[in-house]
């Protein structure tokens, strides 16, 4: 028997159930958030601040949903000099404790930017609550890179009030449906000979 077809072995070597998390990725496109972003004035640029797995979703966003205004990803302490009241600044940190993001948030606040926060908790969530920034809370307990689609869904929820900033965001639910169908072919119960994902993993 191929080792990838042995459920007991897979369970032993995947104690954090990364496989199970991956199989639920399609559901992340249908999440809803309690927060809403209400622009104070016209937003003419968007800056996403994040590190590592909390910046990865911004790379996805940069290719879809085709923003119609300038969009920049920053992965350090400093913010672009153009950040001001017509900038939407998104502070993104899964843990909520990323030093660079917290510092960049302080700079964005001083610049008068319009701010939204995406986090699972930590200091960033506390900062959002204290300052009154809309907090788009994502569930804790998984690897940040596995929360990518949560971040993407949060981003689309943030920009939804911005007319003509993005193209039709309803496409997101269709992506989730498509991914669900694809995942049915990659589950652990599908044998390697019929499972392309396992075939790739075994190379």
Residue pairs with C-beta under 8 A, 6 or more apart in sequence:
2 191
2 192
2 198
2 202
3 9
4 10
4 188
4 192
4 195
4 198
4 201
4 202
5 191
5 192
5 198
7 188
7 189
10 19
10 188
16 143
18 143
18 146
19 188
21 142
21 143
21 146
22 146
22 183
23 183
23 187
25 146
25 149
25 179
25 183
26 176
26 177
26 179
26 180
26 183
27 176
28 147
28 149
28 150
28 152
28 153
28 176
29 149
29 152
29 153
29 172
29 173
29 175
29 176
29 179
30 153
30 173
30 176
31 138
31 150
31 153
32 157
33 136
33 137
33 153
33 154
33 157
34 137
35 116
35 134
35 135
35 136
35 137
35 157
36 134
36 157
36 161
37 88
37 114
37 116
37 134
37 157
37 158
37 159
37 161
38 134
38 161
39 88
39 114
39 161
39 162
40 85
40 114
41 85
41 86
41 114
42 86
43 69
43 86
43 87
43 88
43 114
43 162
43 165
44 69
44 70
44 86
44 87
45 69
45 70
45 71
45 72
45 82
45 83
45 86
45 87
45 88
46 67
46 69
46 70
46 71
46 72
46 87
46 88
46 89
46 90
46 159
46 165
47 71
47 72
47 73
47 74
47 79
47 80
47 83
47 87
47 88
47 89
47 90
47 108
47 113
48 55
48 58
48 61
48 71
48 72
48 73
48 74
48 90
48 92
48 155
49 74
49 75
49 79
49 89
49 90
49 91
49 92
49 100
49 101
49 104
49 105
49 108
50 57
50 58
50 73
50 75
50 91
50 92
50 93
50 98
50 101
51 75
51 93
51 98
51 100
51 101
52 144
52 145
53 94
53 143
53 144
53 145
53 147
53 148
54 92
54 93
54 94
54 98
54 101
54 118
54 144
54 151
55 73
55 75
55 92
56 144
56 145
56 148
56 151
57 92
57 148
57 149
57 151
57 152
57 155
58 73
58 92
58 151
58 155
59 73
60 148
60 152
61 67
61 71
61 152
61 155
62 71
62 73
65 156
65 166
65 167
65 168
65 169
65 171
65 172
66 166
66 167
67 159
67 165
67 166
68 164
68 165
68 166
68 167
69 165
72 80
74 80
74 104
75 100
76 100
76 104
77 99
77 100
77 103
77 104
77 107
78 104
78 107
79 89
79 104
79 107
79 108
79 111
79 113
83 89
83 107
83 108
83 111
83 113
84 111
84 112
84 113
85 112
85 113
85 114
86 114
87 108
87 111
87 113
87 114
88 113
88 114
88 115
88 116
88 158
88 159
88 162
89 105
89 108
89 113
89 114
89 115
89 116
90 115
90 116
90 117
90 118
90 155
90 158
91 101
91 102
91 104
91 105
91 108
91 115
91 116
91 117
91 118
91 119
91 124
91 128
91 133
92 101
92 117
92 118
92 119
92 151
93 101
93 102
93 118
93 119
93 122
93 124
94 119
94 120
94 138
94 144
94 147
95 119
95 120
95 121
95 122
95 144
96 119
96 120
96 121
96 122
96 123
96 124
96 125
96 126
97 122
97 123
97 124
98 124
101 124
102 123
102 124
102 127
105 115
105 117
105 124
105 127
108 115
109 115
109 131
115 131
115 133
115 134
116 133
116 134
116 136
116 158
117 124
117 125
117 127
117 128
117 133
117 134
117 135
117 136
118 136
118 138
118 151
118 154
118 155
118 158
119 125
119 128
119 135
119 136
119 137
119 138
120 137
120 138
120 139
120 140
120 141
120 147
121 137
121 140
125 135
125 137
127 133
128 134
128 135
129 135
134 158
136 154
136 157
136 158
138 147
138 150
138 151
138 154
139 147
139 150
152 172
153 172
156 166
156 169
156 172
159 165
159 166
159 169
160 169
185 194
185 195
185 196
185 197
186 195
186 196
186 197
186 198
187 195
190 198
191 198
192 198
192 199
192 202
